[in-house]
Amino acid sequence: MADETKGVQKDALPERGQPSAEDKGIPSQEPKTYTQDEVEKLLSERHSKLDKEIAKLGKDKQTMESRAKALEDDVFNLKETLTEIERLKEEAEIAAAEGNPDAMKRIRRERAIRDLEAKAKQDKTEIEKERTDIQRERDELAEDKKAISEFRRAQLLSRIASKYELTSEQIDKPYLETEESLEDFARTLSGKAAVVSGTKLDSGVTTGRTKDLSTPDAKLMEGFRKLKQ
């Protein structure tokens, strides 16, 4: 049994340097190469096809725009026609109501109601447009105010950070909203006095003003200062 197994394994493996069973009878194929002229011809054909597709898309767009314009004209003409029909109908009713005061009153009342409805619809449209314009202006104003606020804060951060030889990123904390709180934080963080024109101010100089510790920022700065000591 062992001899048979060895014989099968020996038959299954090809001799070194000999082609395998899968390779027998399969001719080798080299990749096709193209000349420069053939490459340029293929590129030209592809570009030509792409140009035709782009031209077709442009033509389709023009066709759709023309159809949309035609539909708008049809709607306008239809509205004009309906208005004319209403006018002729009203004139016929007035002519038929001659000598009938009640009928004339009804016609005038219906005309007044239609006029009021048309005016209300027009006013509603104008109000909605004004609301849209106002909201857009508010959004633009809010964006401008935000940009100005961010610009001013960046300038403030840069100025304070340079005074204490820090970077703007080190003192840019969202809970520090005032210049005083930013100044106190930068002073405490650096452990140094402010640097002006390359010289440090005397840190022992007092202003004669008692520091107010009633605000959250002040309490935070004072606690941070004590931890640094």
N, C-alpha and C positions, 0 to 999 in steps of 0.2 A: 504494500500500500504506500509505503514511504517512497519506494522507487518510482511508482506511478505518479505521485504528486510532484516529485522532482522533475519527472519527464514533462509534465504539463507546463510547469513553470519555465522550463528551459525552452519549450516550443513557443510559449507566449511572448517571450522577450526576444527582440531581434538582436542579431549579432551586431557588435560595435562596428560602426561605419556602414551598415546596411540600411536601406529605407524600411520604414515600418509598413505594416499591412495597409494602413490608412493612406500612406503616401504613394502606394503603388498605383500606377496608371493615372495619376493626377498631374497634368502638365503645369509647370510653374508659369505664373502670369506676372509680368512686370507692370507697374503703374503707368497709365497713359500720360504722355507728356504733350504739351501744347507749345506751338511756336508763338512768337510775339504777335504775328498777324492774326492767328486764331484767337488769342486772348483778347486783342483789341476788337475783333469782330463780335465775340461773345458779349463784351462789355457794351459795345455799341447797340447790339440787339436788346439788351436788358434796359439800357437807358431809353431807347426808343419806345419800348413797351411801357416803361414808367411814365414817360412824357405823355403818351396816349391816355393812360389812366388818369393822370392829373388833369389833362384837358377835358376828359369826359366828366370828371368830378366838378370842374369849373362850369361846364355847360349845364350839368344837372342842377347846380346851385342857382345859376341864372334862370333856369326854367322854373324852379320852385319859387324864386323871388317874384318872377312874372306872374305865376299863378296866385301867389298871395296878394299881389297888388290888384289883380283882376277880381279876386274875391272881395277885397276891401271896396273896390269901385261898385261891385254888385250890391253889397250891403248898403252903401251910401245911396245908390239909385233906388233900392227897395224902400229905404226910409223916406226918401223924397216922394216916392209913389204913394206910400201909405199916408203921408201928410196931405198930399193932394186929394186922395180919396176921402179922408176925414173932412177936408174943407168942402168938397163938393157935396158930401153927405149932409153937412151942417147947413149949407146953402139950400139944399132941397127941403130939409126939415123946416127952415125958416119960411121958405116960400109956401110950404103946406100949412104952416101955422098962422098965416096972415088972417087977421080978424079973430084969432083965438088967443086971448090974453093968457089963459092958463098954459097953453102949449108954448107960448113965447117965454113965459117965466121959466118953464122947465128947461127949455133949450139954453137960456141964458145961465141958469143954475148949473147945468151940465158943463157948459163951456167954462164957467168960473172954476168948477172943480177940476177940470182937465188942466187948466192953466196953473192952478195951485199945485197939482201933482207934478207937473213938468218942472215948475220952479223948485219945488222941494227936492226933486231928484237931482236937478242941476246944483242946488246948494249943497246937497249931501256929497256929490262928487267933488266939488271944490273944497269942502271941509276936509274930506279924506286926503286930498292932495296936499292941503296945507299941513295937516298932521304929519304926513309922510315927510314933507320938506323940513318941518320943525324937528322931527326926530333925527333926521339925517344931520342937520346942523348941530344938534345936541351931541350926537355921537362924534362928529368931527371935532367939536369943541372939547369934549372929554379926552379924545386922543391927543389933541394939542396940549391940554393942561398936563396930561400924564407925561408927555415927552419933555415939556418944560421942567416939570418937577424932577424927573429923572436926571435931566441935564444939570440942574442946579445942585441936586444932591451929589452928583458925581464931582462937580467942582468943589463942593464943600468937603467931601471926603478926601479929595486929593490935597486940598490946602491944609486940613488938620493933620492928615497922615504925614505930610512932609515936615510939619513942625516938630513931630515927635519921632522922626526917622522910622516910620512904619509904612506899610502899603495900604491902599484903600480897602483891599479885601479883608485885611485884619480887623478893621474897625467898622466894616459895613454890616451891622446887625439890625434886623428889622425892628427890634424893640427900641432902638435908639432913634427917636424921631426929631429931636431938637439939636441945635448946634451945641448947646451947653452939655447935653448928655454925651454927645460924640466927643467933645473936648475932654470931659472928665474920664471917659472910658479910655481914650488914647493916652492920656496922662498916666492913668493907673496901669494900663497894660505895658507901657514902655518903662515905667519907673523912672522916667527922666523928665526934666523940665523942657519946655518948648524951645526949639532951636530957631533963632532968628538971625539971618545973615551969617550963618556959620558959627554963631556963639550961643551958648546956653544961658538962659535967664537964671538968675539966682532962685533956686527952689524954696529958699527960706523966706522970700518976700511975701508978705501978706497984703491983702487988699483992704483989710479992716472990715470986711463983710463976713458975717456968719453964714456958713453953708447951710442951705435949707435941705433937711433930710426927710421932708414930708412926702416927697414924690417917689414913686416906684423906681424911677431911673436913678435918683440920688441915693436911695437905700442900696440899690444894686451896686453902684459904683463904690460906696463906702465899704460894703462887705467885700468886694473884690480887692479893694485897697488893703484892707486888714489881712486878707489871705496872703497878699504879696509881701507883707512885712515879716 
